[in-house]
């Protein structure tokens, strides 16, 4: 009786259900007695059936390898390819990732797929912003952050906070941008993740008129270099944040703070770093943006000819590469030129007007 009591407590049922007693209630058929061996073998069979379902509901290693290769390829292609063609491929691969997630119940595979989904949504967020859809960019960034949270990938979640912060300060909400930077820093691992967030924070602080905060954030970014990260350094590309990008952000922050000499120095340094890369691998949008910021810094110092020289390479950029952030920067230069009553300023304004009539955003199909 002792072992029967133990079995009843183990399976949380009674002797009748386990087959060790007979239920004589009216209308109940007398069951065939179940032996101890049959009970144990039945339980083992149920476990085997469940494992078989788990094994069947998994995906092969080739599918995961291909997905990982696609994420790395697209992240790295993003810096030198037009965003619109990439958008369609990113959407296709994201949808494939979702289908694979529906097929597998393997926890390790699910983690890899959630990471891929987060990375792809992050790239879709960048592309959405570059194509002039900040609200869509924010939605994609929030999706990327959630995927990071689900699998405990703080680097991905902190990267997403950085993208959200960029959307906010371009929308004229630098205080909210700074809050997002601070949220990201709470979970950011050491190294490039923190460098990027401090750099974004320097730009938000500058827009708030906080000169000390701007300088502190730039110095913090310089001190934050450390271990390589899986996302920022191993995948890289759009997720990367190398010295050129860091210096470029510092120049933009100094420019927003009205510190023309510092801005000019950092923008020139960023351009030197960008132009050291082979032409077909250059980050065209960042290089062009650094040139625009250099022009704006020179205008602050009254150098119209120097500003025109800095913009000459920007005007040569193909329309499908004239992304939203770059167009906004050029528009800010045009606003600055309206206060300069000279023929040179008028000529430069006309060139900017021509530049902004054909952009990546205007090239979008009506159904996009």
Wavefront OBJ file of the C-alpha trace (Angstrom):
o trace
v 0.000 0.000 0.000
v 2.902 2.303 0.625
v 4.048 2.223 -2.995
v 0.444 2.658 -4.191
v 0.108 5.765 -2.027
v 3.397 7.020 -3.466
v 2.198 6.484 -7.040
v -1.092 8.242 -6.350
v 0.732 11.260 -4.968
v 3.292 11.201 -7.795
v 0.665 11.159 -10.549
v -1.811 13.232 -8.528
v -4.680 10.809 -9.063
v -6.388 7.858 -7.360
v -6.110 4.046 -7.435
v -9.036 3.748 -9.883
v -7.411 6.002 -12.477
v -4.084 4.174 -12.060
v -5.776 0.819 -12.580
v -5.192 -0.586 -9.097
v -8.879 -0.495 -8.123
v -12.252 -0.889 -9.800
v -14.975 1.741 -10.020
v -18.348 0.013 -9.438
v -20.475 3.111 -9.948
v -23.653 2.553 -12.068
v -22.969 2.870 -15.775
v -19.190 2.515 -15.419
v -17.636 -0.369 -17.280
v -15.249 -2.507 -15.317
v -11.780 -1.669 -16.657
v -9.132 -4.184 -17.485
v -6.607 -4.089 -14.630
v -3.395 -2.222 -15.468
v -0.145 -3.781 -14.402
v 2.747 -1.827 -12.945
v 4.825 -2.547 -16.051
v 2.102 -1.270 -18.405
v 1.789 1.918 -16.384
v 5.504 2.640 -16.449
v 5.926 1.734 -20.124
v 2.949 3.919 -21.044
v 4.505 6.903 -19.286
v 7.787 6.286 -21.103
v 5.983 6.096 -24.429
v 4.257 9.409 -23.819
v 7.645 11.035 -23.121
v 9.073 9.577 -26.334
v 6.104 10.812 -28.344
v 6.572 14.327 -27.009
v 10.309 14.326 -27.801
v 9.553 13.116 -31.318
v 7.221 16.077 -31.800
v 9.938 18.449 -30.590
v 12.522 16.935 -32.930
v 10.116 17.084 -35.849
v 9.318 20.739 -35.080
v 12.837 22.009 -35.739
v 14.777 23.388 -38.671
v 17.994 22.284 -40.276
v 21.328 23.997 -39.629
v 21.568 25.165 -43.247
v 18.534 27.410 -42.842
v 20.044 29.102 -39.786
v 23.450 29.469 -41.451
v 21.857 31.063 -44.501
v 19.855 33.455 -42.364
v 22.922 34.516 -40.398
v 24.842 35.094 -43.640
v 21.974 37.193 -45.011
v 21.861 39.400 -41.903
v 25.612 40.079 -42.014
v 25.569 40.676 -45.772
v 22.706 43.169 -45.627
v 24.031 44.988 -42.547
v 27.351 45.534 -44.306
v 25.793 46.353 -47.664
v 23.646 49.033 -46.027
v 26.522 51.483 -45.693
v 27.249 51.661 -49.431
v 23.959 50.683 -51.127
v 20.786 52.666 -51.738
v 18.159 51.952 -49.032
v 15.090 51.310 -51.197
v 16.289 48.140 -52.987
v 17.565 46.793 -49.670
v 14.194 47.422 -48.017
v 12.446 44.830 -50.140
v 15.082 42.184 -49.486
v 15.088 42.919 -45.771
v 11.318 42.488 -45.644
v 11.545 39.167 -47.489
v 14.181 37.809 -45.107
v 12.300 39.048 -42.048
v 9.189 37.174 -43.228
v 11.269 34.041 -43.776
v 12.550 34.383 -40.210
v 8.977 34.554 -38.932
v 8.078 31.385 -40.857
v 11.051 29.555 -39.377
v 10.010 30.675 -35.892
v 6.596 29.117 -36.488
v 8.235 25.805 -37.401
v 10.679 25.249 -34.559
v 10.222 24.509 -30.887
v 13.955 24.172 -30.225
v 14.919 26.838 -27.635
v 18.407 27.398 -29.070
v 17.026 27.791 -32.567
v 14.316 30.121 -31.295
v 16.939 32.325 -29.673
v 18.957 32.527 -32.901
v 15.826 33.362 -34.856
v 14.700 36.062 -32.423
v 18.170 37.602 -32.678
v 17.960 37.568 -36.473
v 14.445 39.047 -36.371
v 15.693 41.832 -34.092
v 18.641 42.619 -36.326
v 16.505 42.693 -39.452
v 13.871 44.897 -37.802
v 16.712 47.207 -36.756
v 17.917 47.461 -40.352
v 14.343 48.043 -41.507
v 14.148 50.823 -38.930
v 17.255 52.502 -40.326
v 15.939 52.155 -43.861
v 12.515 53.506 -42.891
v 14.137 56.568 -41.356
v 16.429 57.124 -44.344
v 13.397 56.933 -46.632
v 11.539 59.570 -44.631
v 9.245 57.500 -42.404
v 10.285 58.249 -38.802
v 7.188 56.700 -37.215
v 7.748 53.436 -39.070
v 11.402 53.629 -38.051
v 10.378 53.937 -34.400
v 8.032 50.936 -34.689
v 10.773 48.794 -36.177
v 13.239 49.950 -33.507
v 10.790 49.068 -30.736
v 10.318 45.621 -32.279
v 14.090 45.146 -32.331
v 14.283 46.176 -28.680
v 11.608 43.681 -27.644
v 13.320 40.832 -29.491
v 16.506 41.733 -27.639
v 14.650 41.693 -24.323
v 13.067 38.295 -25.054
v 16.472 36.629 -25.480
v 18.424 38.795 -23.027
v 20.541 40.401 -25.778
v 21.267 43.771 -24.167
v 23.494 44.919 -27.004
v 20.603 44.688 -29.472
v 18.140 46.388 -27.119
v 20.596 49.215 -26.379
v 21.261 49.659 -30.107
v 17.501 49.998 -30.656
v 17.320 52.682 -27.952
v 20.011 54.575 -29.850
v 17.984 54.462 -33.063
v 14.891 55.621 -31.184
v 16.926 58.498 -29.729
v 18.022 59.534 -33.227
v 14.404 59.555 -34.396
v 13.495 61.747 -31.429
v 16.169 64.408 -31.790
v 15.578 64.692 -35.524
v 11.910 65.244 -34.664
v 12.908 68.148 -32.410
v 12.541 66.278 -29.109
v 16.112 66.188 -27.730
v 15.003 65.761 -24.102
v 13.179 62.542 -25.000
v 16.205 61.477 -27.042
v 18.430 61.934 -24.013
v 16.077 59.839 -21.868
v 16.286 57.026 -24.404
v 20.085 57.262 -24.403
v 20.078 56.985 -20.615
v 17.745 53.986 -20.787
v 20.078 52.303 -23.236
v 23.123 52.999 -21.079
v 21.442 51.208 -18.155
v 21.714 47.893 -20.021
v 24.525 48.546 -22.518
v 27.508 46.196 -22.243
v 31.029 47.712 -22.187
v 32.587 48.765 -25.459
v 31.151 50.031 -28.719
v 27.533 49.955 -27.522
v 28.321 52.623 -24.937
v 30.480 54.638 -27.346
v 27.522 54.933 -29.715
v 25.035 55.891 -27.011
v 27.321 58.554 -25.503
v 27.895 59.952 -29.011
v 24.164 60.156 -29.688
v 23.719 61.717 -26.256
v 26.246 64.434 -27.096
v 24.105 65.517 -30.034
v 20.928 65.556 -27.921
v 22.674 67.581 -25.205
v 23.885 70.086 -27.789
v 20.357 70.572 -29.092
v 19.269 71.263 -25.523
v 21.930 73.975 -25.252
v 23.836 72.023 -22.609
v 27.470 72.772 -23.528
v 28.932 71.004 -20.491
v 26.748 67.958 -21.140
v 27.878 67.939 -24.762
v 31.560 67.980 -23.839
v 31.087 65.385 -21.099
v 29.312 62.990 -23.465
v 32.006 63.365 -26.135
v 34.715 62.642 -23.563
v 32.720 59.697 -22.188
v 32.491 58.245 -25.700
v 36.252 58.543 -26.089
v 36.800 56.680 -22.816
v 34.203 53.969 -23.487
v 36.082 51.938 -26.091
v 36.462 48.392 -24.852
v 35.570 44.783 -25.699
v 34.257 43.928 -29.139
v 30.528 43.277 -29.322
v 28.652 40.636 -31.291
v 26.389 43.168 -33.005
v 28.414 46.374 -33.309
v 31.781 44.844 -34.145
v 31.295 41.288 -35.408
v 28.266 42.017 -37.628
v 29.181 45.677 -38.137
v 27.989 47.598 -41.163
v 24.941 49.648 -40.207
v 25.335 48.275 -36.684
v 28.976 49.328 -36.537
v 30.286 52.424 -34.827
v 33.930 52.940 -35.666
v 36.196 55.899 -35.012
v 35.023 57.767 -38.125
v 31.411 57.617 -37.021
v 32.310 58.637 -33.484
v 34.297 61.653 -34.692
v 31.504 62.596 -37.097
v 28.983 62.567 -34.213
v 31.304 64.766 -32.154
v 31.494 67.233 -35.042
v 27.701 67.297 -35.373
v 27.345 67.886 -31.638
v 29.824 70.763 -31.679
v 27.996 72.241 -34.672
v 24.620 72.111 -32.884
v 26.269 73.766 -29.881
v 27.536 76.609 -32.109
v 31.186 75.682 -31.564
v 32.393 76.262 -35.131
v 36.169 75.647 -34.768
v 35.672 72.354 -32.903
v 32.989 71.276 -35.376
v 35.186 72.024 -38.378
v 38.136 70.133 -36.910
v 36.104 67.020 -36.124
v 34.260 67.008 -39.465
v 37.533 67.276 -41.393
v 38.957 64.444 -39.327
v 35.880 62.296 -39.972
v 36.144 62.888 -43.716
v 39.794 61.859 -43.678
v 38.855 58.603 -41.981
v 35.927 57.906 -44.314
v 37.953 58.598 -47.446
v 40.646 56.160 -46.372
v 38.184 53.331 -47.145
v 37.961 51.963 -50.745
v 35.419 53.955 -52.757
v 33.015 51.021 -53.262
v 32.901 50.359 -49.521
v 32.531 53.912 -48.228
v 29.621 54.881 -46.075
v 28.288 57.380 -48.567
v 25.566 58.868 -46.324
v 27.880 59.447 -43.361
v 30.639 60.878 -45.570
v 28.198 63.221 -47.301
v 26.649 64.241 -43.971
v 30.079 65.046 -42.566
v 30.683 67.238 -45.633
v 27.411 69.079 -45.034
v 28.263 69.635 -41.376
v 31.680 70.903 -42.434
v 29.974 73.379 -44.762
v 27.675 74.500 -41.942
v 30.632 74.966 -39.594
v 32.430 77.091 -42.187
v 29.325 79.202 -42.652
v 29.348 79.900 -38.915
v 32.831 81.318 -39.447
v 31.668 83.343 -42.483
v 33.455 81.174 -45.092
v 30.979 80.894 -47.966
v 33.581 79.680 -50.470
v 34.725 77.022 -48.006
v 31.142 75.921 -47.503
v 30.586 75.657 -51.248
v 33.744 73.584 -51.595
v 32.597 71.194 -48.860
v 29.211 70.742 -50.574
v 30.561 70.053 -54.056
v 30.902 66.295 -53.489
v 27.468 66.169 -51.856
v 25.750 67.688 -54.883
v 27.227 64.890 -57.037
v 25.495 62.188 -54.975
v 22.950 60.113 -56.902
v 19.293 60.839 -55.990
v 18.639 57.326 -54.643
v 21.380 57.937 -52.059
v 20.056 61.317 -50.901
v 18.576 59.924 -47.707
v 16.361 61.792 -45.259
v 18.973 62.758 -42.670
v 21.270 64.129 -45.344
v 18.482 66.112 -46.994
v 17.527 67.632 -43.634
v 21.130 68.639 -43.014
v 21.357 70.331 -46.414
v 18.079 72.110 -45.704
v 19.541 73.518 -42.481
v 22.465 74.933 -44.453
v 20.033 76.609 -46.810
v 18.281 78.263 -43.871
v 21.639 79.615 -42.687
v 22.337 81.021 -46.148
v 19.142 83.114 -46.148
v 20.757 85.526 -43.678
v 23.782 86.135 -45.944
v 23.025 88.816 -48.571
v 25.496 87.860 -51.309
v 25.495 86.456 -54.831
v 27.554 83.457 -53.695
v 24.960 82.633 -51.050
v 22.170 82.846 -53.644
v 24.011 80.506 -56.017
v 24.556 77.993 -53.247
v 20.892 78.169 -52.233
v 19.847 77.418 -55.810
v 22.113 74.373 -55.899
v 20.625 73.133 -52.637
v 17.135 73.642 -54.029
v 18.026 71.523 -57.068
v 19.590 68.882 -54.830
v 16.458 68.464 -52.725
v 14.061 68.107 -55.670
v 15.283 64.562 -56.346
v 15.848 62.421 -53.262
v 15.562 58.819 -52.103
v 12.210 59.680 -50.527
v 10.796 61.195 -53.703
v 11.878 58.085 -55.616
v 9.498 55.902 -53.606
v 6.654 54.242 -55.508
v 3.184 55.509 -54.694
v 2.256 52.193 -53.043
v 5.266 52.112 -50.710
l 1 2 3 4 5 6 7 8 9 10 11 12 13 14 15 16 17 18 19 20 21 22 23 24 25 26 27 28 29 30 31 32 33 34 35 36 37 38 39 40 41 42 43 44 45 46 47 48 49 50 51 52 53 54 55 56 57 58 59 60 61 62 63 64 65 66 67 68 69 70 71 72 73 74 75 76 77 78 79 80 81 82 83 84 85 86 87 88 89 90 91 92 93 94 95 96 97 98 99 100 101 102 103 104 105 106 107 108 109 110 111 112 113 114 115 116 117 118 119 120 121 122 123 124 125 126 127 128 129 130 131 132 133 134 135 136 137 138 139 140 141 142 143 144 145 146 147 148 149 150 151 152 153 154 155 156 157 158 159 160 161 162 163 164 165 166 167 168 169 170 171 172 173 174 175 176 177 178 179 180 181 182 183 184 185 186 187 188 189 190 191 192 193 194 195 196 197 198 199 200 201 202 203 204 205 206 207 208 209 210 211 212 213 214 215 216 217 218 219 220 221 222 223 224 225 226 227 228 229 230 231 232 233 234 235 236 237 238 239 240 241 242 243 244 245 246 247 248 249 250 251 252 253 254 255 256 257 258 259 260 261 262 263 264 265 266 267 268 269 270 271 272 273 274 275 276 277 278 279 280 281 282 283 284 285 286 287 288 289 290 291 292 293 294 295 296 297 298 299 300 301 302 303 304 305 306 307 308 309 310 311 312 313 314 315 316 317 318 319 320 321 322 323 324 325 326 327 328 329 330 331 332 333 334 335 336 337 338 339 340 341 342 343 344 345 346 347 348 349 350 351 352 353 354 355 356 357 358 359 360 361 362 363 364 365 366 367 368
